[in-house]
Amino acid sequence: MYLPNMISGKWTGTMNLTEPQAGSDLAAIRTRAEPQADGTYRIFGQKIFITYGEHDMAENIVHLVLARLPDAPEGVKGISLFVVPKYLVNADGSLGSRNDAYCVSIEHKMGIHASPTAVMAFGDDGGAVGTLVGRANEGLKYMFVMMNAARYAVGLEGLALSERAYQQALAYARERVQGRAIEGSAAAVAIVNHPDIRRMLMTMKAQIEAMRALSYSVAAAHDAANRHPDPEAKKRNQAFVDLMIPVVKGWLTETGNEVAYLGVQIHGGMGFLEETGAAQHMRDARITTIYEGTTGIQANDLIGRKLAREGGATLKAVVGLMQQTLAEVRRQEGAEFKAMGAALEKGIAAVTEAGTYIATQYGADVRAVAVGAVPFLKLMGIVSGGWMLARAALVAHGKIAAGDADPYFPAKIATARFYADHLLAQAPGLAQVVVHGGASALAVPEEMLG
Ligand SMILES: Cc1cc2nc3c(=O)[nH]c(=O)nc-3n(C[C@H](O)[C@H](O)[C@H](O)COP(=O)(O)OP(=O)(O)OC[C@H]3O[C@@H](n4cnc5c(N)ncnc54)[C@H](O)[C@@H]3O)c2cc1C
């Protein structure tokens, strides 16, 4: 009844999870669903922050709403999923009466102004008609099917914003003439010639290429997890996807913010003005580390459910793959591969040290370990990115050796080397924070925080 119109874009959909008291913690959801004699339910409650909760760009809006049945157990085990359309749908597929699901306010936000964010009231006028999806009390499990896809997609939002910010900053850096070259020049030069601008552009470019390669690898593993003929390969790929979803979501969005920040910096004062558009990327990027689960929530998922619960088994397997790439890098000659190999080796050692600490100490001192959750997520992102770029550099090297003269390939190797020198270099420091930073973050008593 709903899917063909939603897939064609005739109708749009929403996900209604968040309530004023239930943000990161969905166990606190209070929206009620009361069973009716005809098999439908009446939904009562308020949802906040609902993306595209109301608009007039489609003839119907299909809300997927999390709510509790009267006899539901406490916590996340008592949450069910309901379809609550804006207009009820008749048996023949035509639109019926207006449902009791209304937008009561649209939020004013710092970014993503093209995306309306609605406060939704369900059931103020007798109850919104809803239909149960699947089985009672399994709603969060179903919602997670969508949320895992959405988490990956929000990671891509970080990447996409980064790419736009980079293209704009690069164009501006080529155009803006300011100052002479630091080594001396007859005339003023375009700012792209200044070493600090070049460093910022390369930081943007290298991170974008690393993020893109990682997201493609996770997408390919997702396909293999669903379609591979060998059940063992399916399992292995699914484990990789499960481990990496919080990294793709958390690291690509945190890095997206850094890239958008550099984009503004490259524009100088013009970056602070709205008319250049550089500031918009920074404002738009800011939400990506918050919705679909904050970076803190992604990081807790990574260290708890994805790492400690299985004793670090998948991480060990991933480290094994990284080591295979490292061995291949080591077999190549030249300064680029030497630098890449040294940095990747330290990066792998940092992931191993921090991962082992988390897997072994999670049970004993979870508060101290959790202080390092976000630093560990960043460490995983940075080292995975370095691994991906090393793989790309190896392919590029093979192409050059086979006589391909496309300048894309030497640029790829140079970018991978830059990443090793400037970004992978952060890995040992992050491992240090994970392993030794827990106690001091918790040492100042709450009343002494200020
Ligand atoms: C523009 C926008 C669009 C949105 N779209 C939707 C939508 O379509 N549907 C929907 O249902 N929701 C939507 N949301 C809601 C969004 O998913 C939540 O804002 C988000 O999950 C965080 O919840 P919260 O705002 O209540 O923050 P809180 O949960 O109060 O978090 C505040 C801070 O505490 C931290 N924190 C909380 N709990 C923990 C913990 N256990 N461990 C460590 N740190 C923790 C967080 O990381 C964060 O830094 C949207 C929000 C915005 C702003």
The ligand as a Tripos MOL2 file, in Angstrom:
@<TRIPOS>MOLECULE
LIG
   53    58     1     0     0
SMALL
NO_CHARGES

@<TRIPOS>ATOM
      1 C1         18.0330   19.0200   12.3220 C.3       1 LIG1
      2 C2         17.6850   17.7650   13.0610 C.ar      1 LIG1
      3 C3         16.9850   16.7550   12.3940 C.ar      1 LIG1
      4 C4         16.6240   15.6030   13.0740 C.ar      1 LIG1
      5 N1         15.8600   14.6470   12.4500 N.ar      1 LIG1
      6 C5         15.3000   13.6460   13.1850 C.ar      1 LIG1
      7 C6         14.3200   12.7780   12.6060 C.ar      1 LIG1
      8 O1         13.9690   12.8900   11.4340 O.2       1 LIG1
      9 N2         13.7490   11.8310   13.4070 N.ar      1 LIG1
     10 C7         14.0890   11.6840   14.7110 C.ar      1 LIG1
     11 O2         13.5300   10.8090   15.3660 O.2       1 LIG1
     12 N3         15.0320   12.4830   15.2920 N.ar      1 LIG1
     13 C8         15.6370   13.4620   14.5580 C.ar      1 LIG1
     14 N4         16.5710   14.3000   15.1270 N.ar      1 LIG1
     15 C9         16.9430   14.0880   16.5140 C.3       1 LIG1
     16 C10        18.3750   13.6090   16.6640 C.3       1 LIG1
     17 O3         18.4960   12.2750   16.2530 O.3       1 LIG1
     18 C11        18.7780   13.8300   18.1350 C.3       1 LIG1
     19 O4         18.9190   15.2290   18.3180 O.3       1 LIG1
     20 C12        20.0460   13.1040   18.5030 C.3       1 LIG1
     21 O5         19.8540   11.7140   18.5020 O.3       1 LIG1
     22 C13        20.5820   13.5230   19.8790 C.3       1 LIG1
     23 O6         19.5850   13.4920   20.8460 O.3       1 LIG1
     24 P1         19.3470   14.7820   21.7790 P.3       1 LIG1
     25 O7         19.2250   15.9630   20.8880 O.co2     1 LIG1
     26 O8         18.2380   14.4990   22.7220 O.co2     1 LIG1
     27 O9         20.6960   14.9490   22.5680 O.3       1 LIG1
     28 P2         21.0680   14.2140   23.9310 P.3       1 LIG1
     29 O10        20.7350   12.7670   23.8350 O.co2     1 LIG1
     30 O11        20.5020   14.9830   25.0690 O.co2     1 LIG1
     31 O12        22.6480   14.3650   23.9090 O.3       1 LIG1
     32 C14        23.3370   15.5250   24.3880 C.3       1 LIG1
     33 C15        24.8190   15.1990   24.4900 C.3       1 LIG1
     34 O13        25.0000   14.1280   25.4350 O.3       1 LIG1
     35 C16        25.6930   13.0590   24.8230 C.3       1 LIG1
     36 N5         25.1710   11.7880   25.3220 N.ar      1 LIG1
     37 C17        23.8810   11.4440   25.5130 C.ar      1 LIG1
     38 N6         23.8160   10.1950   25.9860 N.ar      1 LIG1
     39 C18        25.0700    9.7260   26.0720 C.ar      1 LIG1
     40 C19        25.6610    8.5040   26.4870 C.ar      1 LIG1
     41 N7         24.9260    7.4640   26.8720 N.pl3     1 LIG1
     42 N8         27.0030    8.3970   26.4350 N.ar      1 LIG1
     43 C20        27.7720    9.4250   26.0150 C.ar      1 LIG1
     44 N9         27.2830   10.6000   25.6240 N.ar      1 LIG1
     45 C21        25.9460   10.7470   25.6380 C.ar      1 LIG1
     46 C22        25.4830   13.2060   23.3220 C.3       1 LIG1
     47 O14        26.5270   12.6110   22.5700 O.3       1 LIG1
     48 C23        25.4360   14.7180   23.1750 C.3       1 LIG1
     49 O15        26.7390   15.2280   23.0480 O.3       1 LIG1
     50 C24        16.9890   15.4410   14.4390 C.ar      1 LIG1
     51 C25        17.7060   16.4570   15.0830 C.ar      1 LIG1
     52 C26        18.0380   17.6170   14.4230 C.ar      1 LIG1
     53 C27        18.7510   18.6960   15.1810 C.3       1 LIG1
@<TRIPOS>BOND
     1     1     2 1
     2     2     3 ar
     3     2    52 ar
     4     3     4 ar
     5     4     5 ar
     6     4    50 ar
     7     5     6 ar
     8     6     7 ar
     9     6    13 1
    10     7     8 2
    11     7     9 ar
    12     9    10 ar
    13    10    11 2
    14    10    12 ar
    15    12    13 ar
    16    13    14 ar
    17    14    15 1
    18    14    50 ar
    19    15    16 1
    20    16    17 1
    21    16    18 1
    22    18    19 1
    23    18    20 1
    24    20    21 1
    25    20    22 1
    26    22    23 1
    27    23    24 1
    28    24    25 2
    29    24    26 1
    30    24    27 1
    31    27    28 1
    32    28    29 2
    33    28    30 1
    34    28    31 1
    35    31    32 1
    36    32    33 1
    37    33    34 1
    38    33    48 1
    39    34    35 1
    40    35    36 1
    41    35    46 1
    42    36    37 ar
    43    36    45 ar
    44    37    38 ar
    45    38    39 ar
    46    39    40 ar
    47    39    45 ar
    48    40    41 1
    49    40    42 ar
    50    42    43 ar
    51    43    44 ar
    52    44    45 ar
    53    46    47 1
    54    46    48 1
    55    48    49 1
    56    50    51 ar
    57    51    52 ar
    58    52    53 1
@<TRIPOS>SUBSTRUCTURE
     1 LIG1         1 GROUP 0 **** ****
